[in-house]
Amino acid sequence: MRKVFILLVVLSASVLLSGCALISKHTAPVEGGTKTTFGLLGFDGVDNGYPVLPIYSGFKQD
């Protein structure tokens, strides 16, 4: 049980210090408006912060 706890602490610390957001929001201009996507695990260095696991995607018309 101690090893599992230590592993969780190390993983949590690495996620917080790596620049990764657990819940991320990505907004990008598309034809006719903007598209916003919310999701889990967004990395700034990978696809400009687009979430790895998208949960919700919305569109706003201009």
C-alpha positions as CSV (number, residue, x, y, z in Angstrom):
1,M,0.0,0.0,0.0
2,R,2.9,2.3,0.7
3,K,4.3,1.8,-2.8
4,V,1.0,2.7,-4.4
5,F,0.8,5.9,-2.3
6,I,4.3,6.9,-3.2
7,L,3.6,6.2,-6.9
8,L,0.5,8.4,-6.8
9,V,2.4,11.2,-5.1
10,V,5.2,11.1,-7.6
11,L,2.7,11.0,-10.5
12,S,0.7,14.0,-9.1
13,A,3.9,16.0,-8.6
14,S,5.2,15.3,-12.1
15,V,1.9,16.3,-13.6
16,L,1.8,19.6,-11.7
17,L,5.4,20.5,-12.4
18,S,5.4,19.4,-16.1
19,G,3.1,22.1,-17.4
20,C,0.3,19.7,-18.0
21,A,-3.2,20.8,-17.1
22,L,-5.5,18.1,-15.7
23,I,-8.6,20.0,-17.0
24,S,-7.8,22.1,-20.1
25,K,-9.6,24.4,-22.4
26,H,-8.6,25.0,-26.0
27,T,-10.1,27.8,-28.2
28,A,-9.3,28.0,-31.9
29,P,-10.7,30.1,-34.7
30,V,-12.6,28.1,-37.4
31,E,-14.6,29.2,-40.4
32,G,-17.6,31.3,-39.2
33,G,-16.6,31.5,-35.5
34,T,-14.6,29.9,-32.7
35,K,-14.5,26.3,-31.5
36,T,-13.8,25.6,-27.8
37,T,-13.0,22.2,-26.5
38,F,-12.8,21.2,-22.8
39,G,-11.1,18.0,-21.8
40,L,-8.5,16.1,-19.7
41,L,-4.7,16.3,-19.9
42,G,-3.9,19.3,-22.0
43,F,-0.2,19.7,-22.9
44,D,1.0,23.1,-24.2
45,G,3.8,21.5,-26.2
46,V,1.4,19.1,-28.0
47,D,-1.0,20.6,-30.5
48,N,-1.1,24.0,-28.8
49,G,-2.8,22.7,-25.6
50,Y,-5.6,20.6,-27.3
51,P,-6.8,18.1,-24.7
52,V,-5.8,14.5,-25.0
53,L,-9.3,13.3,-23.8
54,P,-11.9,15.8,-25.1
55,I,-15.1,15.8,-23.1
56,Y,-17.1,18.7,-24.5
57,S,-16.8,20.7,-27.7
58,G,-18.7,23.9,-28.4
59,F,-19.0,26.4,-31.3
60,K,-19.6,30.1,-31.2
61,Q,-20.7,32.0,-34.3
62,D,-19.3,35.4,-35.1
